[in-house]
Amino acid sequence: MKFALVILFLSSAFTAAAQSKFILIDRGYERPALFTDSIDVKLTKKGYFPIHYDQLDSLLTIVKEFDNLNKDGQKRRYFDEDEYKTVSLKVSVANVKRAYGDLYNIELTSMMPAGDYKLMISDASNTAYVNKIDINHFISYLKTTVKIRDKSSK
């Protein structure tokens, strides 16, 4: 009987990601993402950023667009915010003019049933190099989350 309960518990834990409605992403990109059916306000206050489960691939694609901000800033590239909008994700981009190239304030907004949640992807008060490191770290974190999701859905 105990063995059957252990097997049932383990199988439910492995399929939790496949049945989830939301993914809670750690704002510091350190803790593993949480796959859940509801958004816990306590977890969002502890540094988790919620997105819809089916928007993970879209988020990764959007963030990859900002991978070369230092070169984009030197070319003074303008980002059209409408290109980075999905059903529940929105990106706000503000150019900050500098003498040797633009810097960018990039904010990601996740529109949830309980309200909107914001995550700063790039901060113009940092250097382009620091922002590039942060964005690359976020991209690798999202890729790891995709691998976990894909592994648990098999």
C-alpha positions as CSV (number, residue, x, y, z in Angstrom):
1,M,0.0,0.0,0.0
2,K,2.8,2.4,0.9
3,F,4.6,1.6,-2.3
4,A,1.5,2.4,-4.4
5,L,1.1,5.8,-2.6
6,V,4.8,6.6,-3.2
7,I,4.4,5.8,-6.9
8,L,1.2,7.8,-7.1
9,F,2.9,10.8,-5.5
10,L,5.9,10.7,-7.7
11,S,3.9,10.4,-10.9
12,S,1.8,13.3,-9.9
13,A,4.9,15.4,-9.2
14,F,6.4,14.6,-12.6
15,T,3.2,15.5,-14.5
16,A,2.6,18.8,-12.5
17,A,4.4,20.9,-15.2
18,A,2.3,19.4,-18.0
19,Q,-1.0,20.2,-16.2
20,S,0.0,23.7,-15.0
21,K,-1.6,26.9,-16.1
22,F,1.1,29.3,-14.9
23,I,4.9,29.5,-14.6
24,L,6.4,31.5,-11.9
25,I,9.9,32.8,-13.0
26,D,12.4,33.9,-10.4
27,R,13.2,37.5,-10.9
28,G,16.8,36.9,-9.9
29,Y,17.1,33.9,-12.4
30,E,18.5,31.7,-9.6
31,R,15.7,29.6,-8.2
32,P,14.0,27.1,-10.6
33,A,10.8,28.2,-12.1
34,L,7.6,26.9,-10.5
35,F,4.8,25.3,-12.5
36,T,1.4,25.9,-10.8
37,D,-2.3,26.1,-11.3
38,S,-2.7,29.4,-9.6
39,I,-0.7,32.5,-8.8
40,D,0.2,32.7,-5.1
41,V,0.6,36.4,-4.0
42,K,3.1,35.3,-1.4
43,L,5.4,33.9,-4.1
44,T,5.1,37.0,-6.2
45,K,6.1,39.0,-3.2
46,K,9.1,36.7,-2.7
47,G,10.4,37.5,-6.2
48,Y,8.5,35.4,-8.7
49,F,7.2,36.7,-12.0
50,P,4.1,34.9,-13.3
51,I,3.5,34.1,-17.0
52,H,0.9,31.9,-18.7
53,Y,2.2,28.4,-19.3
54,D,1.7,28.6,-23.0
55,Q,3.6,31.9,-23.3
56,L,7.0,30.5,-22.3
57,D,8.3,30.0,-25.9
58,S,7.0,33.4,-26.9
59,L,8.8,35.0,-24.0
60,L,12.0,33.4,-25.0
61,T,11.6,34.6,-28.6
62,I,10.9,38.1,-27.4
63,V,13.9,38.3,-25.0
64,K,16.3,36.9,-27.7
65,E,15.4,40.0,-29.8
66,F,17.2,42.2,-27.2
67,D,20.4,40.1,-27.1
68,N,22.5,42.7,-28.9
69,L,21.4,45.9,-27.2
70,N,25.0,47.3,-27.2
71,K,25.1,47.1,-31.1
72,D,21.5,48.2,-31.4
73,G,22.3,51.2,-29.2
74,Q,25.2,52.2,-31.3
75,K,22.9,52.1,-34.4
76,R,20.2,54.0,-32.4
77,R,17.7,51.3,-33.3
78,Y,14.1,52.0,-32.5
79,F,12.0,49.1,-31.2
80,D,8.3,48.9,-32.2
81,E,6.5,47.7,-29.0
82,D,3.6,46.3,-31.1
83,E,6.0,43.7,-32.5
84,Y,6.6,42.2,-29.1
85,K,3.0,41.9,-27.9
86,T,1.3,38.6,-27.3
87,V,-2.0,37.6,-25.7
88,S,-0.7,38.1,-22.1
89,L,2.7,39.7,-22.5
90,K,3.6,43.2,-23.4
91,V,7.0,44.9,-23.8
92,S,7.6,48.6,-23.2
93,V,10.8,50.0,-24.7
94,A,12.2,53.5,-24.0
95,N,15.3,54.8,-25.7
96,V,17.6,56.9,-23.6
97,K,19.8,59.0,-25.8
98,R,23.5,59.1,-25.0
99,A,26.5,60.6,-26.8
100,Y,27.9,57.2,-27.9
101,G,24.7,55.3,-28.5
102,D,21.4,54.8,-27.0
103,L,20.6,52.8,-23.9
104,Y,17.2,51.2,-23.3
105,N,14.7,50.8,-20.5
106,I,12.9,47.6,-21.4
107,E,10.0,46.4,-19.2
108,L,8.0,43.2,-19.6
109,T,4.4,43.2,-18.4
110,S,2.6,40.0,-17.8
111,M,-1.2,40.5,-17.8
112,M,-2.8,38.1,-15.4
113,P,-6.3,37.6,-14.1
114,A,-5.3,39.1,-10.8
115,G,-3.5,42.1,-12.3
116,D,-0.4,43.1,-14.2
117,Y,3.1,42.1,-13.2
118,K,6.2,44.0,-14.4
119,L,9.8,42.8,-14.9
120,M,12.6,45.1,-15.9
121,I,14.7,43.4,-18.5
122,S,17.1,46.3,-19.3
123,D,17.8,49.4,-17.2
124,A,19.3,52.4,-18.9
125,S,21.0,53.4,-15.6
126,N,23.3,50.3,-16.2
127,T,25.9,50.1,-18.9
128,A,25.1,48.3,-22.2
129,Y,27.6,45.6,-21.2
130,V,25.8,44.9,-17.8
131,N,22.4,44.8,-19.6
132,K,23.8,42.3,-22.1
133,I,25.0,40.1,-19.3
134,D,21.6,40.3,-17.6
135,I,19.7,39.5,-20.8
136,N,22.0,36.6,-21.6
137,H,21.5,35.2,-18.1
138,F,17.7,35.6,-18.5
139,I,17.8,33.8,-21.9
140,S,19.8,30.8,-20.4
141,Y,17.3,30.7,-17.5
142,L,14.4,30.6,-19.9
143,K,16.1,27.9,-22.0
144,T,16.5,25.8,-18.8
145,T,12.9,26.3,-17.9
146,V,11.8,25.2,-21.4
147,K,13.9,22.0,-21.0
148,I,12.3,21.3,-17.6
149,R,8.9,21.8,-19.1
150,D,9.6,19.6,-22.1
151,K,11.1,16.9,-19.9
152,S,8.2,16.8,-17.6
153,S,5.6,16.7,-20.3
154,K,7.0,13.5,-21.8
